[in-house]
Amino acid sequence: MKKIILFSLSALTLLATSCSNEEILIEKDNNVNVVDVNVSLSDFFSCYTYNDTKHGISVAEDFRTFHSDYDYYIHVRTLFYNDRGNLVDSIISFVSTTNAISKSVKLAEGEYTVITTLNFALDDSNEESLWDLCDKEKLSTVYLQCAFSQTQFSIMSYTSKSISVSSENKTDVKMTPEPIGALGYMVIENFQYKSKTSSSTIADNGVREVAFYCQDKAIGYKLDPNATDKYMYKDATGSNTWYYLYSFEPSDFDWKYFQNNCYGYFYILNPKMKAVFGYELEGDTGFNPYGEGSYSINNGQTYLAYWNWFKVGNPYFGKADNNHWN
């Protein structure tokens, strides 16, 4: 048995106290220069194009309908830090298309670091962003923290750029954020479960949850381009602490006998991680591990976590393709 911790919003309470998504409001004198900013949204989720040909599920299609079906917006943040590392202005936008957006700010002459991030929001308000902006006043401290469970809509993109602003030259800034982290796609097949309300004599194998877990779960990303360690992790309580990446429960799918073709998405922020499949039996306080491994995660990649209860050998976790179906 291995000890598990379910990662939830309550675990973020202390970290979230310094987080805010409000636009920065500053006093501007009259002798400032216009800076035009163009942000491309084309790379936000366009790389997640895996098509599950066996089950007829398209990752790209699930993302394409993000606004019409899910009423989500893309939350675009652009932050401006001066040469002393202080935040002096920001641009906050909520858009429902993947077209580029253009806006302007006014800055004094000088050197600046510009940072742009993209993520989803539940609506067009700062309070409903899927990522919180934390400790934003200083470049050395600012980071994004995943505010909700890490689902397919927790994907995030980021870029930074150094610029010079002067009264003698027009300043145009083009930002193209690139994906940070990866998308996980989990498929579970042929897990036996007999409903307790069933009158069937088929034996109940006691499985009450099937999941994919990881250690050292990353939950935050430092925005300073010079940060040496950009990832922030859930507080670990020991080498045997595991956190859910994704799980299935019989009550979620009304499992009876053998449940086929259960699938779902999860977001992976970790650049490296130790992960394992597992199942919990009724009355367990931990899980039974199966197929533990260590993995390097490439930004913008889609990974497949596939487990067929009847398949001989370990379950599969790796680059998503259609070569692993039983």
N, C-alpha and C positions, 0 to 999 in steps of 0.2 A: 504494500500500500504506500502511496505517496501523498504527502500533505498538499492540499490545494487551497488557494485563496481566490474567491470570486471578485474580480476587479469591478468596482462600482463607483458611482458618482460620490458617494459618501467618503470614499478614500481620498478624494481630491480636496476635501474641505479646507485643510490647512494651507495647501499650496495655492488655492484659488483666491486667497485673501488679497493678494497683490495684483490680481489679474483684472483687466478691463478691456472692453472693446470700443470705448468711446473715442470719437474723433478728437484730435488734439486741437485746442483753441489757444492761440497765442496772440500777443500784441504785435502788430506790424507797423514799422515806421513807413513813411511815404517813399523813402529812397531805397526801394527794393527792386529786384529784377524778376521778370516773369520766367518761370521754368515750365516748359510744356512736357508732359509725361504721357507716353503711349505704352499701354500694357497689353501684351498679347495673351489671350486665353486659350490659344490653339493647342498647347501642349498639356493642358490641365489633366484631362482624362482620355485623350485621344490614343495614348499608348496601350490602354487596356482593351485589347481587341480579341482576346481569346474566344473561340467558338467551340463549345462542347457539342461535337457532332453526334455523339451517341444519344444524349438526352435532349438535344434541340434547344440548348440554352446559350444565348449570346451575351457575353459580358458587355460588349459595346452597345447593344440594344438597351440593356438595363440602365446604362449611364445616359444614353441619348434621350431618354424620356424623363430625365431627372426633374424637369420643371412641370411638364404637362401631367405626369402621373404622380409625382411625389410633392410637387409644389415647393421644390428647393430652389435656392438662389446660389450663385457663386459670389462669395464674399472676397472682395479685392481690397487688400491693404497695401498702401505704399507709405513708408516711413522715411523721414529725412533727419539725419544726425550730423551735427557740425563737427569741426575738427577737434573739438574737446569731448566728443562722444555724447553730447546732449541732444535729446530729441527736440527739434524746433518746429516741425510741422508734420502733417499726415494727410493722406487722401483715403477716404473710405467709400467704397461703392458696392452696391448689390445689383447683380445683373442676371438675367434669365436666358442669355444666349452665350455662345462662345466667341462672339465677335470681339475684336480689340476695342479698348476704351481709351479715350484721351481726355485728360484734365490738366489744369494748370495750378501752380502755387507761386507765391512770391517769396523770394529768399534774398538775404543780403549777400554781398560778394563774399566769396570764401570757398573752402573745400568741404565737400559733404559725402557721406555714405548714404546711398539710397537702397532701401530694401523693399521688395514686393513679395507678398505671399498670397496664395489662392487657397480657399477651402470652401466647403459648402455651408450654407446657413439654412435653418428651417423656415425663415421668412426674412423680410427686408428690415431686420432690426438687429442691433449689435448684441442684444441679450440672447439671441437664438443662434449664434454662430456655433459650429461644431468644434472650433478651436478658440481658446481664450488667449488674449495677448497679455503677458505678465511682465512686470518690472520694466515697463517700456521707456522710462525716463532716461535710461543710460544704455548706450550701445553694448557696454560690457555686461549688462545684466538681462537684457530683453530676451524673452523666449516665448514660443507658442506651446500651449498645453492642450492635449486632447480632452475635450470637455465631456464627451459622452462615450458610450461603448464604441469600440473601434470596429465599425461596420464598413461596408463598401463606400459609404458616403463620408468617411473620415479621411479620405485621401487628401494630401496637401502638396502644394508646389511652392518653390522658393527661388529667389535670385537676389543678388546684390550687385551694386556698381558704385564706383567712385566718380564724382563729377566735380568740375570747377565752375563756379558761377561768377560772372563779371558783367559790368555794365557795357562793355565794349562788344561782347559777342552774345548772340542769341543762344539759349541753352535748350536743347532738345534731348530728352532722355527716353530711350527705348528699353523696356523691360520685358523679358520673356522667361517667366518662372518655369522651372523644370520640376518633375515629380521628385518628392522625397518620400522614401518608403516604398512599399509594394502592396499589391492586392492579393489576398488569399481567397481561393475558391475551394470549398470543401464539399465532397460528395461521399455519402455513406450508403452502402447497399447491403441488403440481406441480414440485417440484425433482427434476430428473433425476439419478439415481445408478445406476450399474451395478456390481453386486458383482464384485469381482475374481475370485471363485470361479465366476462364471457363465460358461457356454460360449457365451452369446449374442454375436453380432457387433455389437450396438448399441454405438455409441461411448461411452466413458467420458468425461464432461465434466470429471472431476477434482475436483468439489466434495466436500469432506470435512467441512465444517461450515457451518451457516447460523445467524446469531446477530443479536441486538439489543444494541447497546453504548451506553454513555453516558460522558461526561467528568465529572470532579469528583463522584465517587460519594459520597453521604452515607452514613455508617455509624454515627453516634451522634447523640443528642438530649439537650440540656441540660435539666434538670428545673427549674431556677430560673425561676419565672414572670417575673422581671425581667431575665433574660438578653437582651441585645440581639441576639445572633446565636446562635440555639438549635441550629443544625445543625453537626455535625462531619464532616469529609470525609476520605476516603482520601488519603494523602499523594500529591500530584500530582508527576509527574516531567517535566512539560512539557505544552504545549498540544496535543500530538499523542498524549497518553496516553488510551487508551480501556479501559473495564472492561466485562466481560460483565454484562448484565442477564438474558439467557436465551440458550441455544444448543441447537441440535439437531445430533447427529452420526449418520451412517449406522449406526454400530454400535449406537446406542441403540435404533433402530427397525427394524433389519434391512432397510434400504432396498434395493429392487431396482427398477430402471428409474425409475418415477415414484412418489414417496411423497405421498399425500394426507392431509389432515386431521391433521397433527401439531399438538398443542397443549400448552401448559404455562403455569404461572403464575410471576410474579416480583413482589417487593415494591419499591416506589419510595418512598424516604424524602425524596428531593430536593424542595424547593419549586419549583425551576427546574432545568432540565437541557438540555444539548445531547445529542442522541441520533441514532443512525444504524443502519440495517440493513447487514449485510455478509455476505459468504461467503468462505471460505478454500478455496484450491485445494491439492491435494496438493503438499507440499514448501514451502508458503508459511510465512513467519514473521510475516506480517501479514494484513490482510484487504482485500477490495475493497469500498469503501463504496457505499451506494446509498440515496438519500432522506434526507440529513442535514437536521436541523431543530432549532430551539430551542423549548422548551415550558415553560409554567407548569403546575404540578401542583396540583390541588385535593385536600385531605384527604378521605378517605372515598370517592373516586371510583374507578370501574373504567375502565381504559384498554385499548383494543384495539391490538395490534401485529400487523398482517396483511400478509402478503406472498404474492402469487401470482406465480410465476415467469413465467406466460404473460400476465399483465395488463399492458396498456400504461400507462405512467406510473409515478410513484413508488409504493412501498408506503405503507400508511396507518398512522399512529399518532395516536390521539386518543380522545375519549370513546367508550366501547364502545356500539355499537348494531349493528343488522343491515342497514345500508344500504351496506355496502362489499364484500359478497361478489361474486365474479366470476360 
